[in-house]
């Protein structure tokens, strides 16, 4: 928005000052025009409406099948397993990641190297490979034995395939993989805290564990929360890979259904609707946590409603200016 002032040679618009010189009139605000934005918005809107119309007119979409399978017990059971896998894997990943991050930052070289190797292995190999490995762990270790090492004494022995079914294998793969990524996120958060805070806590007599719990981690949360929220959403979508080991998640059940009735596109749309709904729900607590732990650091970000309000004000400003000018000329 720009502002213009009448020149000194123009007729005086306001009352005279003590010295007799004419005061400048009120500043008339003229909003800056952005025709390029309007053209881009119209093009995007036209492309969006055209694409949506084309998709809805496609006979292979079969909205009746989508509505039939959207709330079927097969789909809802898959949604429940997907949510359970996401929550359990994230709990395992976050708490395990904190432990691995503390080990990584430990001055003890054994702990530090062990944590580094763990992160290197689980972050350096594809999640799909880890899922398949845990799914067929029975081929690598047929039996798990608890006993005295280097002797034939056995207390308990279990068949690996019975101890680690498909769902547990999926949870182990997802949780351990997430643990490696969470460890690096937590390590970055801890290192973002000023070391003077730790020294001050130690000078007050706090133990290292209490300093970490009461001083370091609360300040590191501002750095940890945003990427951890993204990790949660990524984990929700990564559970779809569990289909390779038949983990009974949403994608596994959908895959089972469309391999029988060959209605691939409508059933994939059912899965997409549920994944979009779940990721949208997960975004709400993430935004709340980011705002809570970012208090005093981040400037207030404009919300969608404030952007719409600003946009409508920019539209109404020229009209209001013309209306005011008409009133002034009439008076």
C-alpha positions in Angstrom: 0.0 0.0 0.0 1.4 3.4 -0.9 0.6 6.9 0.3 0.5 10.2 -1.6 0.6 13.7 -0.4 -0.5 16.9 -2.2 2.4 19.1 -3.4 3.1 22.5 -1.9 1.7 24.3 -5.0 -1.7 22.6 -4.6 -4.5 24.5 -2.9 -4.4 24.4 0.9 -6.6 21.6 2.2 -6.3 22.2 5.9 -6.3 25.0 8.4 -3.4 27.5 8.6 -0.7 27.1 11.2 0.5 29.9 13.6 3.0 31.0 10.9 0.3 31.3 8.2 1.7 28.4 6.1 -0.9 25.9 4.8 -0.9 22.5 6.5 -0.9 19.5 4.2 -4.1 17.6 3.8 -4.8 14.1 5.1 -2.8 11.3 3.5 -4.8 9.4 1.0 -3.8 5.7 1.1 -3.8 4.0 -2.3 -3.6 0.2 -2.2 -1.0 -1.4 -4.4 -2.5 -3.4 -7.3 -1.3 -7.0 -7.8 -2.8 -8.1 -11.1 -0.3 -11.0 -11.4 -1.7 -12.5 -8.2 -5.3 -12.3 -9.5 -4.3 -14.0 -12.8 -2.4 -16.8 -11.0 -5.3 -17.3 -8.6 -7.8 -17.6 -11.5 -5.6 -20.0 -13.4 -5.1 -22.2 -10.3 -8.8 -22.2 -9.5 -9.7 -23.1 -13.1 -7.2 -25.9 -13.2 -8.4 -27.2 -9.8 -12.1 -27.1 -10.8 -11.3 -28.7 -14.1 -9.3 -31.5 -12.6 -11.9 -32.2 -9.9 -14.7 -32.3 -12.5 -12.7 -34.7 -14.7 -12.0 -37.0 -11.7 -15.6 -37.0 -10.6 -16.8 -37.8 -14.2 -14.5 -40.8 -14.5 -16.6 -44.0 -14.5 -13.8 -46.0 -12.9 -14.0 -44.0 -9.7 -17.1 -45.9 -8.5 -18.2 -43.6 -5.7 -20.8 -46.2 -4.7 -18.0 -48.7 -3.9 -16.1 -46.0 -2.0 -19.2 -45.3 0.2 -19.7 -49.0 0.7 -16.2 -49.8 1.8 -15.5 -46.5 3.7 -17.0 -47.7 7.0 -16.9 -51.5 6.5 -15.6 -53.5 9.4 -12.6 -54.6 7.3 -11.6 -51.0 6.8 -12.3 -49.9 10.3 -10.3 -52.8 11.7 -7.4 -51.7 9.5 -7.7 -48.1 10.7 -7.6 -49.2 14.3 -4.4 -51.3 13.7 -2.8 -48.4 11.8 -3.5 -46.0 14.7 -2.2 -48.6 17.2 1.0 -49.2 15.2 1.6 -45.5 14.8 1.1 -44.7 18.5 3.1 -47.7 19.8 6.0 -47.2 17.3 6.2 -43.5 18.2 6.2 -44.1 21.9 8.9 -46.7 21.4 10.8 -44.4 19.0 10.7 -41.3 21.2 11.6 -42.8 24.5 14.2 -45.0 22.9 15.5 -42.1 20.9 16.0 -40.0 24.1 18.1 -42.9 25.5 20.1 -43.3 22.3 20.7 -39.5 22.1 22.0 -39.3 25.7 24.3 -42.3 24.9 25.5 -40.5 21.7 26.4 -37.4 23.7 28.0 -39.4 26.6 31.7 -38.8 27.2 31.9 -42.6 27.6 33.3 -43.8 24.2 31.7 -47.2 24.4 28.2 -45.8 24.8 28.8 -43.1 22.2 30.1 -45.6 19.6 27.3 -48.1 20.3 24.7 -45.4 19.8 26.4 -44.2 16.7 26.4 -47.8 15.2 22.7 -48.2 16.1 21.8 -45.0 14.3 24.1 -45.9 11.4 22.5 -49.3 10.8 18.8 -48.4 11.3 19.0 -45.0 9.5 21.2 -46.3 6.7 19.0 -49.1 5.5 15.5 -48.9 3.9 12.5 -49.3 6.2 11.1 -51.9 3.7 14.2 -54.0 4.1 13.9 -53.9 7.9 10.2 -54.8 7.8 11.0 -57.9 5.6 13.9 -58.8 7.9 11.8 -58.7 11.0 8.9 -60.5 9.2 11.2 -63.4 8.4 13.3 -63.3 11.5 12.4 -66.9 12.1 14.5 -67.9 9.1 17.5 -66.3 10.7 16.9 -67.2 14.3 14.6 -70.2 14.5 14.6 -70.4 18.3 15.1 -67.9 21.1 16.8 -69.6 24.1 17.2 -68.1 27.6 19.9 -69.8 29.6 23.5 -69.7 30.7 25.8 -68.7 27.9 28.5 -71.1 26.7 26.7 -74.0 28.5 23.8 -76.3 27.5 21.6 -75.0 30.4 18.3 -73.6 29.1 15.6 -72.0 31.2 13.2 -71.1 28.5 13.1 -71.6 24.7 10.6 -70.2 22.2 9.9 -70.6 18.6 10.8 -67.2 17.0 7.8 -67.4 14.6 5.4 -67.8 17.5 7.1 -65.2 19.7 7.3 -62.5 17.0 4.1 -62.7 14.8 3.6 -60.3 11.9 2.2 -57.4 13.9 5.0 -57.6 16.5 7.6 -57.8 13.7 6.0 -54.7 12.1 6.1 -52.8 15.4 9.8 -53.7 16.0 10.8 -52.6 12.5 8.8 -49.3 12.8 9.9 -48.6 16.4 13.6 -49.3 15.9 13.7 -47.3 12.7 12.0 -44.4 14.3 14.3 -44.6 17.3 17.3 -43.9 15.1 15.7 -40.8 13.6 14.3 -39.6 16.9 17.8 -39.9 18.5 19.2 -37.5 16.0 16.3 -35.0 16.5 16.7 -35.2 20.3 20.5 -34.8 20.0 20.1 -31.7 17.9 17.5 -30.3 20.4 19.8 -31.0 23.4 22.8 -29.3 21.6 20.7 -26.2 20.8 20.5 -25.4 24.6 23.2 -23.1 25.8 25.8 -25.2 27.8 25.8 -22.4 30.4 22.4 -23.6 31.5 23.8 -27.0 32.3 26.8 -25.5 34.2 24.5 -23.3 36.2 22.3 -26.2 37.1 25.3 -28.2 38.2 26.5 -25.3 40.3 23.2 -25.3 42.1 23.7 -29.0 43.0 21.5 -30.6 40.5 22.4 -34.1 39.3 23.0 -34.7 35.6 19.7 -36.7 35.3 17.7 -33.9 37.0 19.4 -31.3 34.9 18.5 -33.1 31.8 14.9 -33.6 32.9 14.2 -30.2 34.5 16.5 -27.8 32.5 17.7 -29.1 29.2 14.8 -31.1 27.8 12.1 -28.5 28.4 14.2 -25.9 26.5 15.1 -28.4 23.8 11.4 -29.2 23.1 11.1 -26.0 21.0 13.5 -27.6 18.6 12.4 -31.2 19.0 8.6 -30.8 18.6 8.3 -29.6 14.9 10.4 -32.4 13.3 8.9 -34.9 15.8 5.4 -34.0 14.6 6.5 -34.6 11.0 7.9 -37.9 12.1 4.5 -38.9 13.5 2.8 -38.1 10.3 5.5 -39.9 8.3 5.1 -42.9 10.7 1.3 -43.0 10.0 2.0 -43.3 6.3 4.9 -45.7 6.8 2.6 -48.2 8.4 1.3 -48.9 4.8 4.6 -50.7 4.2 3.5 -53.3 6.8 1.4 -54.8 4.0 4.5 -56.7 2.8 4.4 -58.8 6.0 0.6 -58.9 6.4 0.3 -56.8 9.5 -3.5 -56.3 9.3 -3.2 -52.5 8.9 -5.4 -50.4 6.7 -3.4 -50.9 3.6 -3.1 -54.6 4.1 -6.8 -55.0 4.5 -7.5 -52.8 1.5 -5.0 -54.8 -0.6 -6.6 -58.0 0.5 -10.0 -56.7 -0.6 -9.0 -55.4 -4.0 -7.0 -58.6 -4.9 -10.4 -60.4 -4.5 -12.8 -58.0 -6.3 -10.3 -56.2 -8.6 -11.9 -52.8 -7.6 -8.4 -51.3 -7.2 -9.1 -47.5 -7.8 -12.2 -47.2 -5.5 -10.5 -49.1 -2.7 -7.3 -47.1 -3.0 -9.4 -44.0 -2.7 -10.9 -45.3 0.5 -7.4 -45.8 1.9 -6.4 -42.3 0.8 -9.5 -40.7 2.5 -8.6 -42.4 5.8 -4.9 -41.5 5.6 -5.8 -37.8 4.8 -8.3 -37.7 7.7 -5.8 -39.2 10.2 -2.9 -36.9 9.1 -5.3 -33.9 9.4 -6.2 -34.9 12.9 -2.6 -35.4 13.9 -1.7 -31.9 12.6 -3.9 -30.2 15.2 -2.0 -31.3 18.3 1.3 -30.7 16.4 0.3 -27.0 15.8 -0.8 -26.6 19.4 2.5 -28.0 20.7 4.6 -25.9 18.4 2.7 -22.8 19.5 3.1 -23.7 23.2 6.8 -24.5 23.2 7.6 -21.7 20.8 6.2 -18.9 23.0 8.5 -16.0 23.2 10.6 -17.1 20.3 8.5 -17.2 17.2 6.6 -14.2 15.8 2.8 -14.7 15.5 2.2 -16.5 12.2 -0.9 -15.4 10.2 -3.7 -18.0 10.3 -5.9 -18.9 7.4 -8.7 -16.7 8.8 -6.4 -13.7 9.2 -5.2 -14.1 5.6 -8.8 -14.2 4.3 -9.6 -11.1 6.4 -6.6 -9.3 5.0 -7.6 -10.3 1.5 -11.2 -9.1 1.8 -9.9 -5.8 3.3 -7.7 -5.3 0.3 -10.7 -5.8 -1.9 -13.0 -3.5 0.1 -10.5 -0.7 0.5 -10.7 0.8 -3.0 -14.5 0.6 -2.9 -14.6 2.4 0.5 -12.2 5.0 -0.8 -14.5 5.8 -3.7 -17.5 5.9 -1.5 -15.8 8.4 0.9 -14.7 10.5 -2.0 -18.3 10.7 -3.2 -19.5 11.7 0.2 -16.8 14.5 0.4 -17.7 15.8 -3.0 -21.4 15.7 -2.1 -20.8 17.7 1.1 
